Amino acid sequence: MVVIQRVVKATTRKGKKILLKKEPQVAEGPKKLLFFQGRRSSEKLRRLSKDLYDLKKPDAQMLSKKNDITIFENATPVEAFCKKYESPLFIMSSHSKKRPDNLVIGRMYNYNLLDMIELHVEAHEGLKEFACSKIALASKPCLVFNGPQWEETEVFKHLKSLFVDIFHREKVESVSLQGLQHTISFTATPEGKILIRSYKVMMKKSGCKTPRVELEEMGEDFVFITA
C-alpha cells in the first residue's frame, strides 16, 4: 500500500493566521509560562504561584487541578502539557513531607524537556502584603543580578538563565526613562540563598535634566534555596 502524504493548507483567514503565528520568527516575542500543580501543593505555593502569575500576565497560564506527576522520573506528561498550551516555560508546585514547599522551574526546546531545577521556598511575602500602587500590566522589568555567585557556579548560571527567560519580554533597542516602571532584583548570598525583590521605579524632580530615581518595594518577595 502506498501512502501519499498531502500538505493541507489553511483555507480561512483565521487558520492562516494561526499557522503564521506558529512559524519561526525573526524576533521572538515573550515566552509563555505555564503554572500547574503536582500531586500535592500547599497554601504557600498556591499564593506564590498566583503572585508570579500576576507578574507574568498576559504571557502566562495557570492550571488549577492537581496532577499525578513525578517530573524527575517521567517528564512526558509535562511535555504534553507544554505542547497543548504552547508554553516553552513551566513552574510546577510540589509539596511533600520530606520535600515541603518546592517549585520545579523548567523549559522546553521543541516541546521536549531541555532543563529544569528544583527550588525550596523558604519565605514569601505576596503582592497584597505591600500597601502601595502597582505597575501597569505587561510592563517590561529591569532585571538586576547582585552577587558574584551568578557567574561563579554552574547552578547559579543555570538559574540566572532561567530567570531571564521567565521575566524577559520583547527585545528593545533603547529604553525610555518614562517607560521604566518595574525593577526585579535577584541577590545570591554566600550561603546559597536567592533573594528576589520587586520594586516600583519612581522618577522624582532633581533640579536638572536627569530625574532622581527612587525605588519603592511593592512585592512580591521570595527567599529560595536550591533543593
N, C-alpha and C positions, 0 to 999 in steps of 0.2 A: 504493500500500500504506500502510495506517495502522498506525503503531507505537503500541501502548498501553503507557505507562510504568506500572509497578507498583512499589509500595513493599513490599519483602519485610521483614516484621518477624521478629525473633528468636522462636523457639518454645521454646527451652530456657533454663534459668536461667543457664547459662554464657554463652550467646550474648547474653542481655540485659545481663549484667554487662560483657561486652566492649564492647558498644555504648554503655553508660552511661559507661564509662571514657573513650571517645573524644569524648564531648560536651564543649562548652566548660564550664570550671569557674569558679565564683565566685572561689575562691582556688586558683591554680595551684600544684602541687607542684614538687619539684625537677626540673630539666630533665635529660634523659638525654644522656650524652656518648658518642659513637661514636669508637673509635680504629681506624685502618686504615693500611696502608702504600701508598705509591705504587709506581712502577716499581722503585725501589731504596731500600734503607734501610741503616742502619749499626748496629753493636752499641751505640753510644752512644744512638742514637734508640730502639732496642728496650728498653734498660734504663730510659731516661727515661719512655717511654710506659707501661711496666709499673708504675713507681712512681706516675705520675699516675693510672693506673687504680686502684691500691690506695687512693689518697687519695679517689677519687671514688666507689668502691663503696658501696652496691649500685646506684647510678644511673649505671652505665657498662657498655659492652660493647666487647670487643676482638676484631677480626678478625685472623687470623694470616697469611692469604695475601697475596702481593703483587698489586697491581692496575695495569694499564696505563692510568694516569690522568694527564693533564696538565690539572690543575684550572683553570689560568688561561686555557687555550684552550677547554676544554669542561667545564662543571660538571654536565652531565646525569647521568653515572654516579654522582657524589656525591649528587645529589638523589635518585636511585633508591635508593642505599644508606640514606640517612637516612629515607626513607619506609618502606622494608622493615623497618627496625629501630626505627621510631618514635622517632627521635632528632633533636631540633632543633639539637643542637650536634655538632661533629666536630673531630677533630685528625688530620691526615694527616702521616705521616713521609715526608720527601723527601730523597734524598741523590744528589748527582751531583758530578762532578769540578769543575765551575765553581761550584756552589752546594752545598757539603757540609753535612750535619747541620742541615737546616732542618725546621721544623714549620709547617704551614699550619693556622691556627685559624679556624674559621668557624661561622656559624649560619644557620638556615633560618627562613623565615616561610611557613607552609602548605606546607612541603617544597619551596619554591623558594629558591634561594640569596639571602640577604639581604646579607651582608657577610663578608669574610674578610681575614686579614692573615698575612704570612709572617714568621717569626722565625728567626734563626740561633742555634743553641745553641753558645755559646762554652765553657761549663763546666757540669758536672753532678756532684753527689755524691748517691748514692742513699740510700734508707732503711736498707739493710743496712750502710752505712759509718758509722752512728751507733749506738754501743753504749748504748742507753737503752731504757726501756719505751715502748711506743707507745700511741696513743689508741684508744678504742673505735670500732668500725665505725659509720659514718654519723653521727659527731659533727658538730655544726654549728660551723664555724670562724668566728672573729672575723677579718675582713679589714681590714688596716691598710695604707693607701697613703701612702708617705713621699715628699716632694719636690714642689715647685711645678709640675713638668713635667706632672703628671697633669691639671692644669686649664689649662695654657697652650698646648698644641699639640693639633691635631686628631688626630694619630696616637696620642698617649698617652691622649686622651679615649676614643678608639675602643678601645684596648687595655684600659683600665680597665673599660669597659662589658662587654667580652668576659670578662674575668677574673671579674667579679661574677656574670655569668650562669653561668659554669662551676662556681664554688665555692659559689654560693648554694644553700641547701637550702630548707626550708619557712620561710614568714614567721612570725615570732614577735612577740607584743605586749610581752613582758617577758623579762628574762634572769635566770636563777638563777646565782649565783656557782659553786655546786657543779656546774652543768652546763656551765660554760665550761672546756673542756679543751684547745682547739686554737686557735692563732693563726697566720695566714699573713701575712707581711709582704712588701709589694711596694714596692721602692725604685727610683725613677727617678733616674739620675745625670745631671749636666750633659752628659756625653759621649754620652748617648743609650742607655745600657745599662739593662736591667731586672734587678734582683737580687731573687730570690724566696727567702725563708727560711721554714721551718716550725718552729713551737715547740710544745712541750707546756706547758700552763699548770699551775703547781703553787701551791696555797694553803698558806701557812705560818702558824704562830701568830705573832701580833703583839702580844699583850698587851691588845688591845682588840677591839671587836666586828667591825671590818673586818679580814680577814686580810691578811697580807703576800703579795704576788703575785710569783712568780719564773717566769722563762721558761727552759726547757731546750730547746736546739736538738736536734731529733730527726730532721732530714732530711725531705724531700729539699731540696737547694739547687740553684738554677739561676742561670745568667747568660745572658740573652737579649740579642740586638741586633736591631733592626728591619732586615729584609733589604731 
